[in-house]
Amino acid sequence: MIEQALGDGSRWGLRIRYSPEREALETAGGVANALPLLGEKPFLVMAGDVYADFDPARALTIAPQMQAAGLAAWCVLVDNPAHHAQGDFALRDGRLDADALPRLTFSGIGVYRATLFDGVAAGTKAPLAPLLREAARRNLAGAEYFGGHWTDAGTPQRLAELDAQLTQQARQHGGA
């Protein structure tokens, strides 16, 4: 459905290329599968089941910082939502910390270098979290806190709540 709706992106002055998966490969598996399209420079990944007002152009300033520091990953962390109160990672001096407390939640927004996915064969299922934990433990992962609007819409209920919230906001601002 996404390919049908967006096509090659030319309607918006974009170039969209797709990396098809026969079965869902999870985040790291999907990225590893798409590496031939992404190249060696740092690239932005934004989870499709989150809504955020994070500016994707921020990746353009993160990438050179990563390269200068020799980092393989840069993660955007947010306050813990009620459904994930324990969080995922700590933020320490601009670095991702897999073991410290208190923890924040990984937003699903990150900038990565292909080297992060070296151990993941194309076409195989692989979650991202273990790769990020290992990079953090090796001091190869940077991070930042994002305090803007962010919602995990990863369940039908949370998606319906977000839809209702956005519809209400549009009505208050003269839209829809």
N, C-alpha and C positions, 0 to 999 in steps of 0.2 A: 504493500500500500504506500509506503514511503517513496519508493522509486516511481510509482505511478503519479503521486502527487507532486514530487519535486523534479522528476526527470533529471536532466544533466545540469540543472541550475542556471542555464543560460537566460531564462526569463528575468533573473535578478542580477545578472552580470557575474555569476559564479560558475565555477567548474566543480561539479560533484561527481565523484567516482565511488563505486560501491565495492565492498568486499563480501561477497555472498558466503553464507554458512549453511551447510546442509542441515545441521543441528546446532542449537545454541552452544557456543564455545565458551561462555562466560567472558568476563572482561579481558583478562590477560590472553586467553586463547583467541578471542576475536581480534585483539590488537596484533598479536603475533601473526595471525593470518593476513592482516592488512599491511604488514611492514613493507612489502614490495611497493605499495602505493605511498608510503609515508616517508621513506628515506632516512637518512642518518641525523638530520637536524632535529632538535626538540620539537615535539608536536603536542597539541592540545587535545585532550579527551574529556568530553562532558557526557555524563551518564544521561541516557534518554528518559529515565524515569525521575529526574529531578527538575524542579523549576527554580530558577534563581535569576536575580538581576546582576549577577557577576558579569563584568565586562570581559568578553573573550579576548579583546585586544590586550588585556593585561599579559597574556601569554608572550606577547612581543617583547615585554620588558623582563619577564621571568627567564626566557630562553638564554639570553646572554649571561645572566647571573648564574644560571645552572652550568653553562659551559665554563665560565671563569672559575667556578668552585669545583668542577669535576663531578657534578651531581648527575645521577641517573633519573631522579624523580623530583617533582615539586608538587606537593599536595595542598589543596585548599581545605581548611578545617572550619567547621561551624559549631555553634552551640548544640548540645545534645538535645534532640527532640524527645518527647515523652516516650515514644516507642523504642528508643535506643539510648536510654539514660546512662548506660555505662561508657558510651563513647568508643573510640577506636585507638587514638593515638594522642600523645601529649605533644605540645609545641614548646621547644626549648631553644632559645637563641636562634630562631629562624630555621631550626632543623626539626625533622620529624623524629619523635621518640616513641618506640614501640613498647617500652616497659614502664615509663614513669606515670605518675598520677599528678593532678587530675587529668582526665582525658577529654578530648573534643571528638566530634564525629567527622569522619572523612566525608566530604560533600559529594564525591563522585566526579569532582573536577580536578584534573591534574595535568601537568605538563611532563612528558617523559622523553627519554632518549631510547633508541632502539636497544641499547645494551641492557636495559632493564629486563628485556624479554628474551635474553640469550638462551635461557634454559627451556624455553617453550617452543615446541615444534609446531610449525604451521599445521592447522587442521585438528589440533588436539584441544580438549577442554582444559581450562586452567583458570582458577580464580586470581584476582589481582592482589588481594590482601597479603598472602604469604610473600609475594615479591616485594611489596612495600615494607613489610616488617623486616625482611632480610636487608633491604637497602638502608633502612633506618638503623639497624644494628651495625651496619658497616659504615655508618655516617655518610651515606651517599644520597640521602633524601632531604631536601629542603621542604619548608612548609610555611604557610601564612594563615592567619585568622581572617575570616570573612564575616562581617557582622550585618550584611545586607539581607534582603529577602531570600530565603532558601526554603524549599519544601521538598521532602521526599514523597513523591506521588507513586510509590512502588506497589501500592495495593489498590484494588478498586475503590475501597472506602476513602482512602486518602486522596485519590484522584478526584472522586466526586466532591470531597470537601474543598479541594483546591479550585475545581471548576466553579463551585458555588461562590467561593470567595472572589474569584476573578470576575465572574458575571456581576456580582454585587458592586465591585469597584468600577466596572465599566458603566453600569447604570448611574452610579453617583457622579461620574465624570462625563455624563452625556453621551456615552457610547451605547451600543447594542440595546 
